[in-house]
């Protein structure tokens, strides 16, 4: 599924990718990949904070 990020913000938007596969994992404010979504509160996870 496509997140439909407007072309006007693509160049300035941070993204988190898997270097090995090239898969986009997270686009802040738009979408997180199904493959890395946290399934429950007890699932292992990482927390990322973006500061600008």
mmCIF entry with sequence, helices, sheets and N, C-alpha, C, O atoms, coordinates in Angstrom:
data_MODEL
# 
_entry.id   MODEL 
# 
_entity.id                         1 
_entity.type                       polymer 
_entity.pdbx_number_of_molecules   1 
# 
_entity_poly.entity_id                      1 
_entity_poly.type                           'polypeptide(L)' 
_entity_poly.nstd_linkage                   no 
_entity_poly.nstd_monomer                   no 
_entity_poly.pdbx_seq_one_letter_code       
;(UNK)(UNK)(UNK)(UNK)(UNK)(UNK)(UNK)(UNK)(UNK)(UNK)(UNK)(UNK)(UNK)(UNK)(UNK)(UNK)
(UNK)(UNK)(UNK)(UNK)(UNK)(UNK)(UNK)(UNK)(UNK)(UNK)(UNK)(UNK)(UNK)(UNK)(UNK)(UNK)
(UNK)(UNK)(UNK)(UNK)(UNK)(UNK)(UNK)(UNK)(UNK)(UNK)(UNK)(UNK)(UNK)(UNK)(UNK)(UNK)
(UNK)(UNK)(UNK)(UNK)
;
_entity_poly.pdbx_seq_one_letter_code_can   XXXXXXXXXXXXXXXXXXXXXXXXXXXXXXXXXXXXXXXXXXXXXXXXXXXX 
_entity_poly.pdbx_strand_id                 A 
# 
loop_
_entity_poly_seq.entity_id 
_entity_poly_seq.num 
_entity_poly_seq.mon_id 
_entity_poly_seq.hetero 
1 1  UNK n 
1 2  UNK n 
1 3  UNK n 
1 4  UNK n 
1 5  UNK n 
1 6  UNK n 
1 7  UNK n 
1 8  UNK n 
1 9  UNK n 
1 10 UNK n 
1 11 UNK n 
1 12 UNK n 
1 13 UNK n 
1 14 UNK n 
1 15 UNK n 
1 16 UNK n 
1 17 UNK n 
1 18 UNK n 
1 19 UNK n 
1 20 UNK n 
1 21 UNK n 
1 22 UNK n 
1 23 UNK n 
1 24 UNK n 
1 25 UNK n 
1 26 UNK n 
1 27 UNK n 
1 28 UNK n 
1 29 UNK n 
1 30 UNK n 
1 31 UNK n 
1 32 UNK n 
1 33 UNK n 
1 34 UNK n 
1 35 UNK n 
1 36 UNK n 
1 37 UNK n 
1 38 UNK n 
1 39 UNK n 
1 40 UNK n 
1 41 UNK n 
1 42 UNK n 
1 43 UNK n 
1 44 UNK n 
1 45 UNK n 
1 46 UNK n 
1 47 UNK n 
1 48 UNK n 
1 49 UNK n 
1 50 UNK n 
1 51 UNK n 
1 52 UNK n 
# 
_struct_asym.id          A 
_struct_asym.entity_id   1 
# 
loop_
_struct_conf.conf_type_id 
_struct_conf.id 
_struct_conf.pdbx_PDB_helix_id 
_struct_conf.beg_label_comp_id 
_struct_conf.beg_label_asym_id 
_struct_conf.beg_label_seq_id 
_struct_conf.pdbx_beg_PDB_ins_code 
_struct_conf.end_label_comp_id 
_struct_conf.end_label_asym_id 
_struct_conf.end_label_seq_id 
_struct_conf.pdbx_end_PDB_ins_code 
_struct_conf.beg_auth_comp_id 
_struct_conf.beg_auth_asym_id 
_struct_conf.beg_auth_seq_id 
_struct_conf.end_auth_comp_id 
_struct_conf.end_auth_asym_id 
_struct_conf.end_auth_seq_id 
_struct_conf.pdbx_PDB_helix_class 
_struct_conf.details 
_struct_conf.pdbx_PDB_helix_length 
HELX_P HELX_P1 AA1 UNK A 7  ? UNK A 10 ? UNK A 7  UNK A 10 1 ? 4 
HELX_P HELX_P2 AA2 UNK A 34 ? UNK A 36 ? UNK A 34 UNK A 36 5 ? 3 
# 
_struct_conf_type.id          HELX_P 
_struct_conf_type.criteria    ? 
_struct_conf_type.reference   ? 
# 
_struct_sheet.id               AA1 
_struct_sheet.type             ? 
_struct_sheet.number_strands   3 
_struct_sheet.details          ? 
# 
loop_
_struct_sheet_order.sheet_id 
_struct_sheet_order.range_id_1 
_struct_sheet_order.range_id_2 
_struct_sheet_order.offset 
_struct_sheet_order.sense 
AA1 1 2 ? anti-parallel 
AA1 2 3 ? anti-parallel 
# 
loop_
_struct_sheet_range.sheet_id 
_struct_sheet_range.id 
_struct_sheet_range.beg_label_comp_id 
_struct_sheet_range.beg_label_asym_id 
_struct_sheet_range.beg_label_seq_id 
_struct_sheet_range.pdbx_beg_PDB_ins_code 
_struct_sheet_range.end_label_comp_id 
_struct_sheet_range.end_label_asym_id 
_struct_sheet_range.end_label_seq_id 
_struct_sheet_range.pdbx_end_PDB_ins_code 
_struct_sheet_range.beg_auth_comp_id 
_struct_sheet_range.beg_auth_asym_id 
_struct_sheet_range.beg_auth_seq_id 
_struct_sheet_range.end_auth_comp_id 
_struct_sheet_range.end_auth_asym_id 
_struct_sheet_range.end_auth_seq_id 
AA1 1 UNK A 15 ? UNK A 17 ? UNK A 15 UNK A 17 
AA1 2 UNK A 24 ? UNK A 27 ? UNK A 24 UNK A 27 
AA1 3 UNK A 31 ? UNK A 32 ? UNK A 31 UNK A 32 
# 
loop_
_atom_site.group_PDB 
_atom_site.id 
_atom_site.type_symbol 
_atom_site.label_atom_id 
_atom_site.label_alt_id 
_atom_site.label_comp_id 
_atom_site.label_asym_id 
_atom_site.label_entity_id 
_atom_site.label_seq_id 
_atom_site.pdbx_PDB_ins_code 
_atom_site.Cartn_x 
_atom_site.Cartn_y 
_atom_site.Cartn_z 
_atom_site.occupancy 
_atom_site.B_iso_or_equiv 
_atom_site.pdbx_formal_charge 
_atom_site.auth_seq_id 
_atom_site.auth_comp_id 
_atom_site.auth_asym_id 
_atom_site.auth_atom_id 
_atom_site.pdbx_PDB_model_num 
ATOM 1   N N  . UNK A 1 1  ? 0.848  -1.189 0.000  1.00 0.00 ? 1  UNK A N  1 
ATOM 2   C CA . UNK A 1 1  ? 0.000  0.000  0.000  1.00 0.00 ? 1  UNK A CA 1 
ATOM 3   C C  . UNK A 1 1  ? 0.888  1.245  0.000  1.00 0.00 ? 1  UNK A C  1 
ATOM 4   O O  . UNK A 1 1  ? 1.925  1.265  0.662  1.00 0.00 ? 1  UNK A O  1 
ATOM 5   N N  . UNK A 1 2  ? 0.504  2.236  -0.706 1.00 0.00 ? 2  UNK A N  1 
ATOM 6   C CA . UNK A 1 2  ? 1.260  3.475  -0.828 1.00 0.00 ? 2  UNK A CA 1 
ATOM 7   C C  . UNK A 1 2  ? 0.758  4.504  0.174  1.00 0.00 ? 2  UNK A C  1 
ATOM 8   O O  . UNK A 1 2  ? -0.448 4.627  0.390  1.00 0.00 ? 2  UNK A O  1 
ATOM 9   N N  . UNK A 1 3  ? 1.689  5.249  0.793  1.00 0.00 ? 3  UNK A N  1 
ATOM 10  C CA . UNK A 1 3  ? 1.320  6.244  1.797  1.00 0.00 ? 3  UNK A CA 1 
ATOM 11  C C  . UNK A 1 3  ? 0.859  7.557  1.172  1.00 0.00 ? 3  UNK A C  1 
ATOM 12  O O  . UNK A 1 3  ? 0.265  8.393  1.853  1.00 0.00 ? 3  UNK A O  1 
ATOM 13  N N  . UNK A 1 4  ? 1.128  7.743  -0.114 1.00 0.00 ? 4  UNK A N  1 
ATOM 14  C CA . UNK A 1 4  ? 0.722  8.966  -0.816 1.00 0.00 ? 4  UNK A CA 1 
ATOM 15  C C  . UNK A 1 4  ? 1.281  10.223 -0.161 1.00 0.00 ? 4  UNK A C  1 
ATOM 16  O O  . UNK A 1 4  ? 0.546  11.157 0.163  1.00 0.00 ? 4  UNK A O  1 
ATOM 17  N N  . UNK A 1 5  ? 2.604  10.224 0.027  1.00 0.00 ? 5  UNK A N  1 
ATOM 18  C CA . UNK A 1 5  ? 3.285  11.395 0.576  1.00 0.00 ? 5  UNK A CA 1 
ATOM 19  C C  . UNK A 1 5  ? 3.349  12.443 -0.527 1.00 0.00 ? 5  UNK A C  1 
ATOM 20  O O  . UNK A 1 5  ? 3.825  12.153 -1.624 1.00 0.00 ? 5  UNK A O  1 
ATOM 21  N N  . UNK A 1 6  ? 2.877  13.659 -0.254 1.00 0.00 ? 6  UNK A N  1 
ATOM 22  C CA . UNK A 1 6  ? 2.896  14.709 -1.280 1.00 0.00 ? 6  UNK A CA 1 
ATOM 23  C C  . UNK A 1 6  ? 4.315  15.001 -1.777 1.00 0.00 ? 6  UNK A C  1 
ATOM 24  O O  . UNK A 1 6  ? 5.246  15.075 -0.975 1.00 0.00 ? 6  UNK A O  1 
ATOM 25  N N  . UNK A 1 7  ? 4.484  15.164 -3.077 1.00 0.00 ? 7  UNK A N  1 
ATOM 26  C CA . UNK A 1 7  ? 5.807  15.450 -3.640 1.00 0.00 ? 7  UNK A CA 1 
ATOM 27  C C  . UNK A 1 7  ? 6.498  16.650 -2.997 1.00 0.00 ? 7  UNK A C  1 
ATOM 28  O O  . UNK A 1 7  ? 7.724  16.677 -2.900 1.00 0.00 ? 7  UNK A O  1 
ATOM 29  N N  . UNK A 1 8  ? 5.730  17.632 -2.560 1.00 0.00 ? 8  UNK A N  1 
ATOM 30  C CA . UNK A 1 8  ? 6.310  18.846 -1.989 1.00 0.00 ? 8  UNK A CA 1 
ATOM 31  C C  . UNK A 1 8  ? 7.026  18.602 -0.658 1.00 0.00 ? 8  UNK A C  1 
ATOM 32  O O  . UNK A 1 8  ? 7.843  19.431 -0.257 1.00 0.00 ? 8  UNK A O  1 
ATOM 33  N N  . UNK A 1 9  ? 6.752  17.502 0.036  1.00 0.00 ? 9  UNK A N  1 
ATOM 34  C CA . UNK A 1 9  ? 7.412  17.236 1.325  1.00 0.00 ? 9  UNK A CA 1 
ATOM 35  C C  . UNK A 1 9  ? 8.371  16.049 1.282  1.00 0.00 ? 9  UNK A C  1 
ATOM 36  O O  . UNK A 1 9  ? 9.073  15.805 2.263  1.00 0.00 ? 9  UNK A O  1 
ATOM 37  N N  . UNK A 1 10 ? 8.422  15.318 0.199  1.00 0.00 ? 10 UNK A N  1 
ATOM 38  C CA . UNK A 1 10 ? 9.267  14.113 0.119  1.00 0.00 ? 10 UNK A CA 1 
ATOM 39  C C  . UNK A 1 10 ? 10.740 14.391 0.380  1.00 0.00 ? 10 UNK A C  1 
ATOM 40  O O  . UNK A 1 10 ? 11.403 13.600 1.050  1.00 0.00 ? 10 UNK A O  1 
ATOM 41  N N  . UNK A 1 11 ? 11.257 15.481 -0.128 1.00 0.00 ? 11 UNK A N  1 
ATOM 42  C CA . UNK A 1 11 ? 12.686 15.775 0.018  1.00 0.00 ? 11 UNK A CA 1 
ATOM 43  C C  . UNK A 1 11 ? 13.079 16.132 1.447  1.00 0.00 ? 11 UNK A C  1 
ATOM 44  O O  . UNK A 1 11 ? 14.251 16.023 1.804  1.00 0.00 ? 11 UNK A O  1 
ATOM 45  N N  . UNK A 1 12 ? 12.131 16.553 2.262  1.00 0.00 ? 12 UNK A N  1 
ATOM 46  C CA . UNK A 1 12 ? 12.449 16.979 3.625  1.00 0.00 ? 12 UNK A CA 1 
ATOM 47  C C  . UNK A 1 12 ? 11.960 16.017 4.693  1.00 0.00 ? 12 UNK A C  1 
ATOM 48  O O  . UNK A 1 12 ? 12.188 16.252 5.880  1.00 0.00 ? 12 UNK A O  1 
ATOM 49  N N  . UNK A 1 13 ? 11.303 14.953 4.307  1.00 0.00 ? 13 UNK A N  1 
ATOM 50  C CA . UNK A 1 13 ? 10.712 14.013 5.254  1.00 0.00 ? 13 UNK A CA 1 
ATOM 51  C C  . UNK A 1 13 ? 11.716 12.922 5.629  1.00 0.00 ? 13 UNK A C  1 
ATOM 52  O O  . UNK A 1 13 ? 12.270 12.270 4.744  1.00 0.00 ? 13 UNK A O  1 
ATOM 53  N N  . UNK A 1 14 ? 11.962 12.710 6.941  1.00 0.00 ? 14 UNK A N  1 
ATOM 54  C CA . UNK A 1 14 ? 12.856 11.619 7.326  1.00 0.00 ? 14 UNK A CA 1 
ATOM 55  C C  . UNK A 1 14 ? 12.145 10.281 7.139  1.00 0.00 ? 14 UNK A C  1 
ATOM 56  O O  . UNK A 1 14 ? 10.928 10.195 7.302  1.00 0.00 ? 14 UNK A O  1 
ATOM 57  N N  . UNK A 1 15 ? 12.898 9.247  6.801  1.00 0.00 ? 15 UNK A N  1 
ATOM 58  C CA . UNK A 1 15 ? 12.327 7.905  6.699  1.00 0.00 ? 15 UNK A CA 1 
ATOM 59  C C  . UNK A 1 15 ? 13.277 6.917  7.371  1.00 0.00 ? 15 UNK A C  1 
ATOM 60  O O  . UNK A 1 15 ? 14.487 7.137  7.413  1.00 0.00 ? 15 UNK A O  1 
ATOM 61  N N  . UNK A 1 16 ? 12.724 5.842  7.888  1.00 0.00 ? 16 UNK A N  1 
ATOM 62  C CA . UNK A 1 16 ? 13.513 4.771  8.483  1.00 0.00 ? 16 UNK A CA 1 
ATOM 63  C C  . UNK A 1 16 ? 13.426 3.578  7.542  1.00 0.00 ? 16 UNK A C  1 
ATOM 64  O O  . UNK A 1 16 ? 12.336 3.101  7.225  1.00 0.00 ? 16 UNK A O  1 
ATOM 65  N N  . UNK A 1 17 ? 14.597 3.098  7.094  1.00 0.00 ? 17 UNK A N  1 
ATOM 66  C CA . UNK A 1 17 ? 14.647 2.003  6.111  1.00 0.00 ? 17 UNK A CA 1 
ATOM 67  C C  . UNK A 1 17 ? 15.480 0.843  6.625  1.00 0.00 ? 17 UNK A C  1 
ATOM 68  O O  . UNK A 1 17 ? 16.349 1.017  7.479  1.00 0.00 ? 17 UNK A O  1 
ATOM 69  N N  . UNK A 1 18 ? 15.209 -0.342 6.096  1.00 0.00 ? 18 UNK A N  1 
ATOM 70  C CA . UNK A 1 18 ? 16.034 -1.512 6.317  1.00 0.00 ? 18 UNK A CA 1 
ATOM 71  C C  . UNK A 1 18 ? 17.125 -1.481 5.246  1.00 0.00 ? 18 UNK A C  1 
ATOM 72  O O  . UNK A 1 18 ? 16.835 -1.615 4.058  1.00 0.00 ? 18 UNK A O  1 
ATOM 73  N N  . UNK A 1 19 ? 18.361 -1.307 5.663  1.00 0.00 ? 19 UNK A N  1 
ATOM 74  C CA . UNK A 1 19 ? 19.464 -1.176 4.709  1.00 0.00 ? 19 UNK A CA 1 
ATOM 75  C C  . UNK A 1 19 ? 19.632 -2.447 3.881  1.00 0.00 ? 19 UNK A C  1 
ATOM 76  O O  . UNK A 1 19 ? 19.952 -2.371 2.694  1.00 0.00 ? 19 UNK A O  1 
ATOM 77  N N  . UNK A 1 20 ? 19.424 -3.595 4.483  1.00 0.00 ? 20 UNK A N  1 
ATOM 78  C CA . UNK A 1 20 ? 19.624 -4.867 3.781  1.00 0.00 ? 20 UNK A CA 1 
ATOM 79  C C  . UNK A 1 20 ? 18.619 -5.086 2.654  1.00 0.00 ? 20 UNK A C  1 
ATOM 80  O O  . UNK A 1 20 ? 18.972 -5.607 1.596  1.00 0.00 ? 20 UNK A O  1 
ATOM 81  N N  . UNK A 1 21 ? 17.363 -4.686 2.881  1.00 0.00 ? 21 UNK A N  1 
ATOM 82  C CA . UNK A 1 21 ? 16.314 -4.957 1.893  1.00 0.00 ? 21 UNK A CA 1 
ATOM 83  C C  . UNK A 1 21 ? 15.856 -3.728 1.125  1.00 0.00 ? 21 UNK A C  1 
ATOM 84  O O  . UNK A 1 21 ? 15.260 -3.847 0.055  1.00 0.00 ? 21 UNK A O  1 
ATOM 85  N N  . UNK A 1 22 ? 16.135 -2.545 1.669  1.00 0.00 ? 22 UNK A N  1 
ATOM 86  C CA . UNK A 1 22 ? 15.652 -1.318 1.046  1.00 0.00 ? 22 UNK A CA 1 
ATOM 87  C C  . UNK A 1 22 ? 14.208 -1.006 1.393  1.00 0.00 ? 22 UNK A C  1 
ATOM 88  O O  . UNK A 1 22 ? 13.648 -0.025 0.902  1.00 0.00 ? 22 UNK A O  1 
ATOM 89  N N  . UNK A 1 23 ? 13.597 -1.836 2.239  1.00 0.00 ? 23 UNK A N  1 
ATOM 90  C CA . UNK A 1 23 ? 12.196 -1.625 2.623  1.00 0.00 ? 23 UNK A CA 1 
ATOM 91  C C  . UNK A 1 23 ? 12.062 -0.373 3.487  1.00 0.00 ? 23 UNK A C  1 
ATOM 92  O O  . UNK A 1 23 ? 12.837 -0.175 4.422  1.00 0.00 ? 23 UNK A O  1 
ATOM 93  N N  . UNK A 1 24 ? 11.084 0.465  3.176  1.00 0.00 ? 24 UNK A N  1 
ATOM 94  C CA . UNK A 1 24 ? 10.763 1.616  4.015  1.00 0.00 ? 24 UNK A CA 1 
ATOM 95  C C  . UNK A 1 24 ? 9.958  1.089  5.195  1.00 0.00 ? 24 UNK A C  1 
ATOM 96  O O  . UNK A 1 24 ? 8.897  0.491  5.016  1.00 0.00 ? 24 UNK A O  1 
ATOM 97  N N  . UNK A 1 25 ? 10.477 1.319  6.422  1.00 0.00 ? 25 UNK A N  1 
ATOM 98  C CA . UNK A 1 25 ? 9.835  0.805  7.623  1.00 0.00 ? 25 UNK A CA 1 
ATOM 99  C C  . UNK A 1 25 ? 8.904  1.812  8.281  1.00 0.00 ? 25 UNK A C  1 
ATOM 100 O O  . UNK A 1 25 ? 7.869  1.446  8.840  1.00 0.00 ? 25 UNK A O  1 
ATOM 101 N N  . UNK A 1 26 ? 9.282  3.084  8.209  1.00 0.00 ? 26 UNK A N  1 
ATOM 102 C CA . UNK A 1 26 ? 8.481  4.098  8.895  1.00 0.00 ? 26 UNK A CA 1 
ATOM 103 C C  . UNK A 1 26 ? 8.643  5.439  8.204  1.00 0.00 ? 26 UNK A C  1 
ATOM 104 O O  . UNK A 1 26 ? 9.757  5.860  7.893  1.00 0.00 ? 26 UNK A O  1 
ATOM 105 N N  . UNK A 1 27 ? 7.540  6.094  7.970  1.00 0.00 ? 27 UNK A N  1 
ATOM 106 C CA . UNK A 1 27 ? 7.504  7.468  7.478  1.00 0.00 ? 27 UNK A CA 1 
ATOM 107 C C  . UNK A 1 27 ? 6.732  8.250  8.544  1.00 0.00 ? 27 UNK A C  1 
ATOM 108 O O  . UNK A 1 27 ? 5.506  8.161  8.604  1.00 0.00 ? 27 UNK A O  1 
ATOM 109 N N  . UNK A 1 28 ? 7.444  9.024  9.394  1.00 0.00 ? 28 UNK A N  1 
ATOM 110 C CA . UNK A 1 28 ? 6.794  9.730  10.493 1.00 0.00 ? 28 UNK A CA 1 
ATOM 111 C C  . UNK A 1 28 ? 5.611  10.578 10.029 1.00 0.00 ? 28 UNK A C  1 
ATOM 112 O O  . UNK A 1 28 ? 5.714  11.367 9.090  1.00 0.00 ? 28 UNK A O  1 
ATOM 113 N N  . UNK A 1 29 ? 4.503  10.392 10.709 1.00 0.00 ? 29 UNK A N  1 
ATOM 114 C CA . UNK A 1 29 ? 3.299  11.140 10.386 1.00 0.00 ? 29 UNK A CA 1 
ATOM 115 C C  . UNK A 1 29 ? 2.462  10.525 9.280  1.00 0.00 ? 29 UNK A C  1 
ATOM 116 O O  . UNK A 1 29 ? 1.371  11.009 8.980  1.00 0.00 ? 29 UNK A O  1 
ATOM 117 N N  . UNK A 1 30 ? 2.974  9.450  8.665  1.00 0.00 ? 30 UNK A N  1 
ATOM 118 C CA . UNK A 1 30 ? 2.249  8.827  7.563  1.00 0.00 ? 30 UNK A CA 1 
ATOM 119 C C  . UNK A 1 30 ? 1.946  7.357  7.819  1.00 0.00 ? 30 UNK A C  1 
ATOM 120 O O  . UNK A 1 30 ? 0.781  6.963  7.865  1.00 0.00 ? 30 UNK A O  1 
ATOM 121 N N  . UNK A 1 31 ? 2.985  6.544  7.987  1.00 0.00 ? 31 UNK A N  1 
ATOM 122 C CA . UNK A 1 31 ? 2.734  5.111  8.056  1.00 0.00 ? 31 UNK A CA 1 
ATOM 123 C C  . UNK A 1 31 ? 3.928  4.354  8.622  1.00 0.00 ? 31 UNK A C  1 
ATOM 124 O O  . UNK A 1 31 ? 5.076  4.781  8.506  1.00 0.00 ? 31 UNK A O  1 
ATOM 125 N N  . UNK A 1 32 ? 3.616  3.202  9.246  1.00 0.00 ? 32 UNK A N  1 
ATOM 126 C CA . UNK A 1 32 ? 4.637  2.251  9.659  1.00 0.00 ? 32 UNK A CA 1 
ATOM 127 C C  . UNK A 1 32 ? 4.389  0.961  8.885  1.00 0.00 ? 32 UNK A C  1 
ATOM 128 O O  . UNK A 1 32 ? 3.239  0.586  8.654  1.00 0.00 ? 32 UNK A O  1 
ATOM 129 N N  . UNK A 1 33 ? 5.451  0.288  8.487  1.00 0.00 ? 33 UNK A N  1 
ATOM 130 C CA . UNK A 1 33 ? 5.318  -0.947 7.707  1.00 0.00 ? 33 UNK A CA 1 
ATOM 131 C C  . UNK A 1 33 ? 4.654  -2.038 8.544  1.00 0.00 ? 33 UNK A C  1 
ATOM 132 O O  . UNK A 1 33 ? 4.946  -2.180 9.731  1.00 0.00 ? 33 UNK A O  1 
ATOM 133 N N  . UNK A 1 34 ? 3.784  -2.787 7.938  1.00 0.00 ? 34 UNK A N  1 
ATOM 134 C CA . UNK A 1 34 ? 3.091  -3.890 8.603  1.00 0.00 ? 34 UNK A CA 1 
ATOM 135 C C  . UNK A 1 34 ? 4.099  -4.888 9.187  1.00 0.00 ? 34 UNK A C  1 
ATOM 136 O O  . UNK A 1 34 ? 3.855  -5.473 10.243 1.00 0.00 ? 34 UNK A O  1 
ATOM 137 N N  . UNK A 1 35 ? 5.216  -5.078 8.507  1.00 0.00 ? 35 UNK A N  1 
ATOM 138 C CA . UNK A 1 35 ? 6.219  -6.060 8.929  1.00 0.00 ? 35 UNK A CA 1 
ATOM 139 C C  . UNK A 1 35 ? 6.916  -5.700 10.241 1.00 0.00 ? 35 UNK A C  1 
ATOM 140 O O  . UNK A 1 35 ? 7.504  -6.572 10.882 1.00 0.00 ? 35 UNK A O  1 
ATOM 141 N N  . UNK A 1 36 ? 6.858  -4.428 10.652 1.00 0.00 ? 36 UNK A N  1 
ATOM 142 C CA . UNK A 1 36 ? 7.516  -4.008 11.895 1.00 0.00 ? 36 UNK A CA 1 
ATOM 143 C C  . UNK A 1 36 ? 6.550  -3.388 12.903 1.00 0.00 ? 36 UNK A C  1 
ATOM 144 O O  . UNK A 1 36 ? 6.983  -2.877 13.936 1.00 0.00 ? 36 UNK A O  1 
ATOM 145 N N  . UNK A 1 37 ? 5.270  -3.425 12.620 1.00 0.00 ? 37 UNK A N  1 
ATOM 146 C CA . UNK A 1 37 ? 4.281  -2.867 13.538 1.00 0.00 ? 37 UNK A CA 1 
ATOM 147 C C  . UNK A 1 37 ? 4.249  -3.674 14.834 1.00 0.00 ? 37 UNK A C  1 
ATOM 148 O O  . UNK A 1 37 ? 4.326  -4.902 14.801 1.00 0.00 ? 37 UNK A O  1 
ATOM 149 N N  . UNK A 1 38 ? 4.135  -3.001 15.960 1.00 0.00 ? 38 UNK A N  1 
ATOM 150 C CA . UNK A 1 38 ? 4.051  -3.657 17.265 1.00 0.00 ? 38 UNK A CA 1 
ATOM 151 C C  . UNK A 1 38 ? 2.653  -4.263 17.397 1.00 0.00 ? 38 UNK A C  1 
ATOM 152 O O  . UNK A 1 38 ? 1.647  -3.576 17.222 1.00 0.00 ? 38 UNK A O  1 
ATOM 153 N N  . UNK A 1 39 ? 2.609  -5.555 17.707 1.00 0.00 ? 39 UNK A N  1 
ATOM 154 C CA . UNK A 1 39 ? 1.335  -6.267 17.769 1.00 0.00 ? 39 UNK A CA 1 
ATOM 155 C C  . UNK A 1 39 ? 0.636  -6.139 19.113 1.00 0.00 ? 39 UNK A C  1 
ATOM 156 O O  . UNK A 1 39 ? -0.592 -6.185 19.173 1.00 0.00 ? 39 UNK A O  1 
ATOM 157 N N  . UNK A 1 40 ? 1.401  -5.980 20.202 1.00 0.00 ? 40 UNK A N  1 
ATOM 158 C CA . UNK A 1 40 ? 0.793  -5.845 21.524 1.00 0.00 ? 40 UNK A CA 1 
ATOM 159 C C  . UNK A 1 40 ? 1.747  -5.086 22.440 1.00 0.00 ? 40 UNK A C  1 
ATOM 160 O O  . UNK A 1 40 ? 2.909  -4.865 22.099 1.00 0.00 ? 40 UNK A O  1 
ATOM 161 N N  . UNK A 1 41 ? 1.242  -4.692 23.605 1.00 0.00 ? 41 UNK A N  1 
ATOM 162 C CA . UNK A 1 41 ? 2.077  -3.948 24.553 1.00 0.00 ? 41 UNK A CA 1 
ATOM 163 C C  . UNK A 1 41 ? 3.245  -4.781 25.079 1.00 0.00 ? 41 UNK A C  1 
ATOM 164 O O  . UNK A 1 41 ? 4.242  -4.222 25.536 1.00 0.00 ? 41 UNK A O  1 
ATOM 165 N N  . UNK A 1 42 ? 3.134  -6.104 25.021 1.00 0.00 ? 42 UNK A N  1 
ATOM 166 C CA . UNK A 1 42 ? 4.210  -6.962 25.520 1.00 0.00 ? 42 UNK A CA 1 
ATOM 167 C C  . UNK A 1 42 ? 5.201  -7.373 24.428 1.00 0.00 ? 42 UNK A C  1 
ATOM 168 O O  . UNK A 1 42 ? 6.186  -8.053 24.714 1.00 0.00 ? 42 UNK A O  1 
ATOM 169 N N  . UNK A 1 43 ? 4.949  -6.967 23.185 1.00 0.00 ? 43 UNK A N  1 
ATOM 170 C CA . UNK A 1 43 ? 5.863  -7.286 22.086 1.00 0.00 ? 43 UNK A CA 1 
ATOM 171 C C  . UNK A 1 43 ? 7.136  -6.457 22.201 1.00 0.00 ? 43 UNK A C  1 
ATOM 172 O O  . UNK A 1 43 ? 7.087  -5.303 22.626 1.00 0.00 ? 43 UNK A O  1 
ATOM 173 N N  . UNK A 1 44 ? 8.284  -7.038 21.823 1.00 0.00 ? 44 UNK A N  1 
ATOM 174 C CA . UNK A 1 44 ? 9.516  -6.252 21.825 1.00 0.00 ? 44 UNK A CA 1 
ATOM 175 C C  . UNK A 1 44 ? 9.418  -5.099 20.812 1.00 0.00 ? 44 UNK A C  1 
ATOM 176 O O  . UNK A 1 44 ? 8.839  -5.262 19.738 1.00 0.00 ? 44 UNK A O  1 
ATOM 177 N N  . UNK A 1 45 ? 9.969  -3.969 21.151 1.00 0.00 ? 45 UNK A N  1 
ATOM 178 C CA . UNK A 1 45 ? 9.880  -2.819 20.247 1.00 0.00 ? 45 UNK A CA 1 
ATOM 179 C C  . UNK A 1 45 ? 11.015 -1.843 20.513 1.00 0.00 ? 45 UNK A C  1 
ATOM 180 O O  . UNK A 1 45 ? 11.716 -1.933 21.521 1.00 0.00 ? 45 UNK A O  1 
ATOM 181 N N  . UNK A 1 46 ? 11.177 -0.911 19.585 1.00 0.00 ? 46 UNK A N  1 
ATOM 182 C CA . UNK A 1 46 ? 12.124 0.194  19.696 1.00 0.00 ? 46 UNK A CA 1 
ATOM 183 C C  . UNK A 1 46 ? 11.312 1.484  19.750 1.00 0.00 ? 46 UNK A C  1 
ATOM 184 O O  . UNK A 1 46 ? 10.205 1.554  19.216 1.00 0.00 ? 46 UNK A O  1 
ATOM 185 N N  . UNK A 1 47 ? 11.860 2.485  20.388 1.00 0.00 ? 47 UNK A N  1 
ATOM 186 C CA . UNK A 1 47 ? 11.213 3.794  20.411 1.00 0.00 ? 47 UNK A CA 1 
ATOM 187 C C  . UNK A 1 47 ? 12.181 4.792  19.797 1.00 0.00 ? 47 UNK A C  1 
ATOM 188 O O  . UNK A 1 47 ? 13.336 4.897  20.211 1.00 0.00 ? 47 UNK A O  1 
ATOM 189 N N  . UNK A 1 48 ? 11.686 5.529  18.795 1.00 0.00 ? 48 UNK A N  1 
ATOM 190 C CA . UNK A 1 48 ? 12.474 6.550  18.116 1.00 0.00 ? 48 UNK A CA 1 
ATOM 191 C C  . UNK A 1 48 ? 11.844 7.908  18.385 1.00 0.00 ? 48 UNK A C  1 
ATOM 192 O O  . UNK A 1 48 ? 10.624 8.055  18.320 1.00 0.00 ? 48 UNK A O  1 
ATOM 193 N N  . UNK A 1 49 ? 12.662 8.884  18.681 1.00 0.00 ? 49 UNK A N  1 
ATOM 194 C CA . UNK A 1 49 ? 12.189 10.244 18.875 1.00 0.00 ? 49 UNK A CA 1 
ATOM 195 C C  . UNK A 1 49 ? 12.901 11.148 17.882 1.00 0.00 ? 49 UNK A C  1 
ATOM 196 O O  . UNK A 1 49 ? 14.130 11.174 17.833 1.00 0.00 ? 49 UNK A O  1 
ATOM 197 N N  . UNK A 1 50 ? 12.143 11.878 17.102 1.00 0.00 ? 50 UNK A N  1 
ATOM 198 C CA . UNK A 1 50 ? 12.722 12.830 16.163 1.00 0.00 ? 50 UNK A CA 1 
ATOM 199 C C  . UNK A 1 50 ? 12.688 14.216 16.768 1.00 0.00 ? 50 UNK A C  1 
ATOM 200 O O  . UNK A 1 50 ? 11.652 14.679 17.245 1.00 0.00 ? 50 UNK A O  1 
ATOM 201 N N  . UNK A 1 51 ? 13.829 14.868 16.742 1.00 0.00 ? 51 UNK A N  1 
ATOM 202 C CA . UNK A 1 51 ? 13.899 16.238 17.247 1.00 0.00 ? 51 UNK A CA 1 
ATOM 203 C C  . UNK A 1 51 ? 14.390 17.125 16.122 1.00 0.00 ? 51 UNK A C  1 
ATOM 204 O O  . UNK A 1 51 ? 15.322 16.778 15.396 1.00 0.00 ? 51 UNK A O  1 
ATOM 205 N N  . UNK A 1 52 ? 13.756 18.262 15.992 1.00 0.00 ? 52 UNK A N  1 
ATOM 206 C CA . UNK A 1 52 ? 14.142 19.121 14.886 1.00 0.00 ? 52 UNK A CA 1 
ATOM 207 C C  . UNK A 1 52 ? 14.527 20.484 15.261 1.00 0.00 ? 52 UNK A C  1 
ATOM 208 O O  . UNK A 1 52 ? 14.870 21.289 14.395 1.00 0.00 ? 52 UNK A O  1 
# 
